[in-house]
């Protein structure tokens, strides 16, 4: 069984695979104050208990991270408790894509992992929109070339920035209001934040297609389904894409 970790700025996504099948997944908060032992207790008491497995059942581990503070914690935890040396997604790793970036080392591991899964699952050309802490647009050609793409603000960050910098504006729940034009402040904030976010995504996808040609659009990330409530431009929604991408990369490097 393969254990995969996607360490983000807000959450750590963990997946357990038997060959290509995702058996279980869970989310943990990305907290640099937690120790490896604390993360292991959560992992063992929730995922391992639910699947009735032991550390000996883990044959491979891979880690992708955009949060340098947590790489050592998770890597040390895995080495100590499973006696497996995890594969770290980074420069030089075999990923199955041709990275057409001026400096491939600049590309975030999360972008590569998601793009690998999108290409291997849906084929190319495709555009992957990852709605996370930041919103990234990842363009992959029919030949499996990663071309890059815009990096924009995240929905939660935009909402928090509005209420933090404008003293009289409150924090609001991220739900769509009944109309774009409303008669109270909270509904109008929700309108500007949510409809505005969908507008940014749709506009950038249109511009990408104008430059690179038609492509299937896939959305992933915790807020992708929220966007899908008001956008018809996205073809597929796939919340487990990053985890599957990690499993694909591990298998490519351990064929």
LUMLO-8701 format. One record per atom (N, C-alpha, C): residue in three letters; x, z negated, y negated. Coordinates in steps of 0.2 Angstrom, whole numbers, plus 5000, padded with zeros to 4 digits. Layout:
! LUMLO-8701
alaXZY ...
! end
This chain:
! LUMLO-8701
unk500450005006 unk500050005000 unk500450004994 unk500250044989 unk500650044982 unk500250004977 unk500649964973 unk500349924968 unk500649954961 unk500149974957 unk500350004951 unk500149964945 unk500649964940 unk500549924933 unk500549964927 unk500049964923 unk500050004917 unk500049954911 unk500549934908 unk500649884903 unk500549914896 unk499949894893 unk499849914887 unk499949864882 unk499749874875 unk499849824870 unk499249774870 unk498649794873 unk498149744873 unk498049714881 unk498049764885 unk497849744892 unk498449774897 unk498449734903 unk498849764909 unk498349784914 unk498349854916 unk497949874921 unk498349874927 unk498049854933 unk498349844939 unk497949884944 unk498249924948 unk497849964954 unk498249954960 unk497849954966 unk498049944972 unk497850004976 unk498350044979 unk498150104982 unk498350104990 unk497950134994 unk498150155001 unk498150225001 unk498850255001 unk498950325000 unk498650344994 unk498150394994 unk497850414987 unk497250384985 unk497050334989 unk496350304988 unk496450234984 unk496150234978 unk496150174974 unk495650124977 unk495950064980 unk495550014984 unk495249964979 unk495649944973 unk495449894969 unk495849904962 unk495549874957 unk495849874951 unk495649814947 unk496049794942 unk495849744938 unk496249744931 unk496049704926 unk496349704920 unk496549634918 unk497149624915 unk497449564913 unk497649574906 unk497549514902 unk497749524895 unk498549524894 unk498749564889 unk499449574888 unk499749514884 unk499949464887 unk500149404883 unk500949394885 unk501349394880 unk502049374881 unk502149304882 unk501649264881 unk501649184882 unk501549174890 unk501249214894 unk501149204901 unk501849214905 unk501949174910 unk502549184914 unk502349234920 unk502849254923 unk502749294929 unk502349254935 unk502449194935 unk502049154940 unk501349144938 unk501149144932 unk500449144930 unk500149214931 unk500449264930 unk500249334932 unk500149334939 unk500649314943 unk500549314950 unk499949274953 unk499849214950 unk499249174952 unk498649214951 unk498549254946 unk497949284944 unk497849344949 unk498449384950 unk498449444955 unk498249424962 unk498549364964 unk498449344971 unk497749314972 unk497549274967 unk496849244968 unk496249294967 unk496349344963 unk495849394962 unk495949454967 unk496449494966 unk496449564969 unk496649554977 unk497149514978 unk497449504985 unk496949464989 unk496549424986 unk496049384990 unk495449434991 unk495249474986 unk494649514988 unk494849564993 unk495449594993 unk495649644998 unk495949615004 unk496049545005 unk496249515011 unk496949545013 unk497449545008 unk498049565009 unk498649515007 unk499249525009 unk499749485008 unk500349525005 unk500849485002 unk501349524998 unk501749575003 unk501749555010 unk502049605015 unk501749665015 unk501049675013 unk500749735014 unk500949785008 unk501249755003 unk501449804998 unk502149834999 unk502049905000 unk502649945002 unk502949974996 unk502649984990 unk502950014984 unk502549994978 unk502949984972 unk502749964966 unk503050004960 unk502550024956 unk502850064950 unk502550034944 unk502950034938 unk502750004932 unk502850054926 unk502250064922 unk502350094916 unk502150054910 unk502550054905 unk502450004899 unk502550034892 unk502150014888 unk502250034881 unk502449964877 unk502449914881 unk502549844878 unk503249814881 unk503749824878 unk504449804880 unk504449724882 unk504049684878 unk504049614879 unk503849594887 unk503449634890 unk503249614896 unk503549654902 unk503949704901 unk504249734907 unk504649684911 unk505049644908 unk505449604912 unk505049554916 unk504549524913 unk504149474916 unk503749504922 unk503449564922 unk503149594928 unk503649614933 unk504249644931 unk504749664936 unk504949604939 unk505149554936 unk505449494939 unk504849464944 unk504249464942 unk503749434946 unk503649474953 unk503649544952 unk503649584958 unk504249574963 unk504849574960 unk505449564964 unk505449504968 unk505249454964 unk505249384967 unk504749374973 unk504149394972 unk503549384976 unk503449434982 unk503649494980 unk503549554986 unk504249574989 unk504749554985 unk505449574988 unk505449654987 unk505149684983 unk505149754982 unk505449774975 unk505849814974 unk506149834968 unk505649894965 unk505349874959 unk504849924956 unk505149984953 unk504850034953 unk505050094950 unk504750094943 unk505250104938 unk505050104931 unk504950174928 unk504350184925 unk504250254922 unk504650254916 unk505150304916 unk505550314910 unk505950384910 unk506450384906 unk506850454906 unk507150464912 unk507050524915 unk507450544921 unk507050544927 unk506450514927 unk505950504932 unk505650564934 unk505550584940 unk505150644942 unk504450634941 unk504150674937 unk503450664935 unk502950724937 unk503250784939 unk502850844940 unk502650884934 unk502850864928 unk502750904922 unk503350924919 unk503350984915 unk503951004911 unk503750974904 unk504150924902 unk504050894895 unk504350944890 unk503950974886 unk504151024881 unk504150984874 unk504550934874 unk504650894868 unk505350894865 unk505450894858 unk506150894856 unk506550844859 unk506350784859 unk506650734863 unk506250704868 unk506250714874 unk505850694879 unk505850614880 unk506350584877 unk506350514878 unk505850474873 unk505650514868 unk505150484863 unk504450484866 unk504350524871 unk503650524874 unk503450454877 unk502950424875 unk502750364878 unk502550364885 unk502750314889 unk502650324896 unk501850324898 unk501450294894 unk500750304895 unk500450374894 unk500750414890 unk500550484889 unk500750524895 unk501350514897 unk501550554903 unk501150534909 unk501050474910 unk500650454916 unk499950484916 unk499650474910 unk498950504910 unk498950574911 unk499450614908 unk499450684908 unk499550704915 unk500050674919 unk500150684926 unk499450684930 unk499150634929 unk498450624933 unk497950674931 unk497950694924 unk497450744922 unk497650814925 unk498250824925 unk498450894927 unk498350904935 unk498550844938 unk498550854946 unk497750844948 unk497350814944 unk496650804946 unk496250864944 unk496350884937 unk495850934935 unk496151004933 unk496851004934 unk497151064933 unk497351084926 unk497651134924 unk497751154917 unk497551224916 unk497451244909 unk497651194904 unk497051144902 unk497351084900 unk496851034898 unk497150994893 unk496650954889 unk496850904884 unk496550844886 unk497050794886 unk496850724888 unk496850684882 unk496250654880 unk496150604875 unk496150534877 unk496650494875 unk496650424878 unk496450384872 unk495850344873 unk495550304868 unk495750234869 unk496350214867 unk496650144868 unk496750114861 unk497250074861 unk497550044855 unk497650094850 unk497950144852 unk498050204848 unk497650264852 unk497450314848 unk497150374851 unk497650424852 unk497750454858 unk498250504859 unk497950564861 unk498150624859 unk497950684862 unk498550724865 unk498450734872 unk498950764876 unk498750824879 unk499150874877 unk499050944879 unk499450974884 unk499150994890 unk499551014896 unk499351084897 unk499851134898 unk499651204899 unk499551214906 unk499251274908 unk499151294915 unk499751294919 unk500351294917 unk500951294921 unk501251224921 unk500851174919 unk501051104919 unk501551084914 unk501551114908 unk502051094903 unk501651054898 unk501950994897 unk501750944892 unk501950964885 unk501450984880 unk501651004874 unk501650954868 unk501450894870 unk501350844865 unk500650844862 unk500550814856 unk499850814853 unk499850764848 unk499250764844 unk499250714839 unk499150634841 unk499450594837 unk499350524838 unk498950494833 unk498350464834 unk497950434829 unk497750364829 unk497350334825 unk497250264825 unk496750254831 unk496750184833 unk496250164838 unk495650144835 unk495050144838 unk494450124836 unk494450054834 unk494650004838 unk494649934837 unk495049914831 unk495649944830 unk496149934825 unk495849954818 unk495450014818 unk495150044812 unk494649994810 unk494249964814 unk493649924813 unk493949854810 unk494449834813 unk494749764811 unk495149774804 unk495449834803 unk495749844796 unk495249844791 unk494649874792 unk494149884787 unk493949814785 unk493749764789 unk493549704788 unk494049654785 unk494749674787 unk495249624785 unk495449644778 unk495549704776 unk495749724769 unk495249724764 unk494649734766 unk494049724761 unk493749664762 unk493849614757 unk493649544758 unk492849534759 unk492449584756 unk491749564757 unk491449604763 unk491849634767 unk491549674772 unk491649634779 unk491149624783 unk491149574789 unk491449614795 unk491649584800 unk491749614806 unk491049634809 unk491049694813 unk490449714815 unk490549734823 unk490049734826 unk490049754833 unk490049824834 unk490449854839 unk490649924840 unk490049954844 unk489449964840 unk488950004843 unk488650044838 unk488350104841 unk488150154836 unk487450134833 unk487450144826 unk486850124823 unk486250184824 unk485650174822 unk485150224823 unk485250284819 unk485550284814 unk485650344809 unk486350334806 unk486550394803 unk487150394799 unk487050364792 unk486450374789 unk486350344783 unk485850284784 unk486050224782 unk485750164783 unk485650124777 unk485250064777 unk485050034771 unk485349954771 unk485849944776 unk486249884775 unk486949894777 unk487349844775 unk488049854775 unk488349854782 unk488049814787 unk488349814794 unk488149884797 unk487549904796 unk487449974799 unk487850024796 unk487950024790 unk488350084787 unk489050074789 unk489350014790 unk490050004792 unk490050034800 unk489550014804 unk489550044810 unk489550124810 unk489150144806 unk489050224805 unk489750254803 unk490050224798 unk490750254796 unk491250244801 unk491250194805 unk491850184810 unk491650224816 unk491050224819 unk490950254825 unk490850324824 unk490450344820 unk490350424819 unk490950454816 unk491350414812 unk491950444809 unk492450454814 unk492450404819 unk492950404825 unk492850474829 unk492150474831 unk491950534835 unk492150604831 unk492050604824 unk492250654820 unk492950674820 unk493350624820 unk494050634820 unk494250664827 unk494050644833 unk494150664839 unk493950744840 unk493350754838 unk493050824838 unk493450874834 unk493650854828 unk494050894824 unk494650914826 unk495050864829 unk495750874831 unk495750914838 unk495250904842 unk495150944848 unk495051014846 unk494651034841 unk494451094839 unk495151134836 unk495551094832 unk496151114830 unk496651134835 unk496651084840 unk497151094846 unk496951164849 unk496351174851 unk496051234854 unk496251294850 unk496151294843 unk496351344839 unk497051364840 unk497551314841 unk498251334841 unk498451344848 unk498151314853 unk498451324860 unk497951364865 unk497351374863 unk496851404867 unk496351354870 unk495851384874 unk495351344877 unk495651304882 unk495351244883 unk495551204889 unk495051154890 unk495051124896 unk494551064898 unk494851004895 unk494350964892 unk494450904889 unk494250844893 unk494750804894 unk494650744898 unk494750684894 unk494350634894 unk494450574890 unk494550514895 unk494950464893 unk495150404897 unk495250344892 unk495350284894 unk495350234890 unk494750194890 unk494850124887 unk494250084887 unk493650104883 unk493750144878 unk493250164873 unk493050234874 unk493250264879 unk493050334880 unk492350344881 unk492050304885 unk491350314886 unk490850304880 unk491150254876 unk490750244870 unk490750314865 unk491350344865 unk491350404861 unk490950454865 unk490850454871 unk490450504875 unk489750504873 unk489550444871 unk488850434869 unk488550484864 unk489050504859 unk488850554854 unk489250614853 unk489650634859 unk490050694858 unk489950734864 unk489850804863 unk489750844869 unk490350884870 unk490950874866 unk491550914867 unk491950894873 unk491850834875 unk492250814881 unk491950824887 unk492350854892 unk492050884898 unk492050824904 unk492550784904 unk492550734909 unk492750664906 unk492550614910 unk492750544908 unk493050514914 unk493650484913 unk493950454919 unk494350394917 unk494050334919 unk494350274917 unk494950254921 unk495050284927 unk495550264932 unk496150314932 unk496150354927 unk496650414927 unk497350384927 unk497450334922 unk498150314922 unk498450284928 unk497950244931 unk498150214938 unk498350264943 unk497950314943 unk498050374948 unk498650404947 unk498850414940 unk499450454938 unk500050414940 unk500050344940 unk500650304942 unk500750314950 unk500150314953 unk500250324961 unk500550394962 unk500350444959 unk500550514960 unk501350514958 unk501550484953 unk502250484951 unk502650444956 unk502350384958 unk502750344963 unk502850394970 unk502350424972 unk502350464978 unk502850524977 unk502850554971 unk503350614969 unk504050584970 unk504150524968 unk504850504968 unk505050464975 unk504550464979 unk504750434986 unk504450474991 unk504450544991 unk504150594995 unk504550585002 
! end
